[in-house]
């Protein structure tokens, strides 16, 4: 079964090469360009399929990290988050309030 499939593929490749040698230069260039496009499309698809699982895992990890950070205790003033790390020691005479 595998041997016959391999033989069919080889005959098809040889047939393409024979036809390629028989056609003119312009058609040969177009055939080569089309073959390159097909090859690059197959490579892109294979890379997309191969990288899909790792990209999905990376997105899940990033989402989990964002959820974990959002659950930390912070002071909220409406929809404004004011974490403790933004506040330093304040002197009552310090003119920080610019409004």
C-alpha positions in Angstrom: 0.0 0.0 0.0 2.7 2.5 1.0 4.9 1.4 -1.9 2.2 2.0 -4.4 1.4 5.4 -3.0 5.0 6.3 -3.1 5.3 5.1 -6.7 2.2 7.1 -7.7 3.7 10.3 -6.2 7.0 9.7 -7.9 5.3 9.2 -11.3 3.3 12.4 -10.8 6.5 14.3 -10.0 8.3 12.9 -13.0 5.3 13.8 -15.2 5.3 17.4 -13.9 9.0 17.7 -14.7 8.5 16.3 -18.2 5.7 18.7 -18.9 7.7 21.5 -17.4 10.5 20.8 -19.9 8.1 20.7 -22.9 6.3 24.0 -22.3 7.7 27.4 -23.2 9.7 29.7 -21.0 6.8 32.0 -20.0 4.5 29.2 -19.1 7.4 27.5 -17.2 7.9 30.7 -15.2 4.2 30.9 -14.4 4.2 27.2 -13.4 7.2 27.7 -11.1 5.5 30.8 -9.5 2.3 28.9 -8.9 4.2 26.0 -7.4 6.1 28.3 -5.1 2.8 29.9 -4.0 1.3 26.5 -3.2 4.4 25.5 -1.3 4.4 28.7 0.8 0.7 28.3 1.5 1.3 24.7 2.7 4.2 25.8 4.9 2.1 28.6 6.4 -0.7 26.3 7.1 1.6 23.7 8.7 3.2 26.3 10.9 -0.2 27.7 11.9 -1.4 24.2 12.9 1.9 23.4 14.7 1.9 26.7 16.6 -1.8 26.7 17.4 -1.6 24.7 20.6 1.3 26.7 22.1 -0.3 30.0 21.2 -3.5 28.9 22.8 -1.6 27.9 26.0 0.2 31.2 26.0 -3.1 33.1 25.7 -4.6 31.0 28.5 -1.6 31.7 30.8 -1.7 35.4 30.0 -5.5 35.5 30.8 -4.9 33.6 34.0 -2.2 36.1 35.0 -4.5 39.1 34.3 -7.3 37.5 36.3 -4.9 36.9 39.2 -3.7 40.5 39.1 -7.3 41.8 39.0 -8.2 39.8 42.1 -5.5 41.4 44.3 -6.8 43.8 46.9 -6.5 47.4 45.9 -8.3 50.6 46.8 -10.8 51.7 44.2 -12.2 55.1 43.7 -15.0 54.4 41.3 -13.4 52.7 38.3 -9.9 54.1 39.2 -7.5 51.7 40.9 -5.2 53.3 43.5 -2.7 50.7 44.6 -0.6 51.2 47.7 2.6 51.2 45.7 1.6 54.5 44.1 1.3 56.2 47.4 4.3 57.4 49.3 4.6 59.2 52.6 2.6 62.4 52.3 3.4 65.6 54.1 0.2 67.7 54.8 2.1 70.7 53.5 3.1 69.0 50.3 1.3 70.7 47.4 0.7 67.6 45.3 -2.9 68.2 44.7 -2.8 70.1 41.4 -6.5 70.3 40.9 
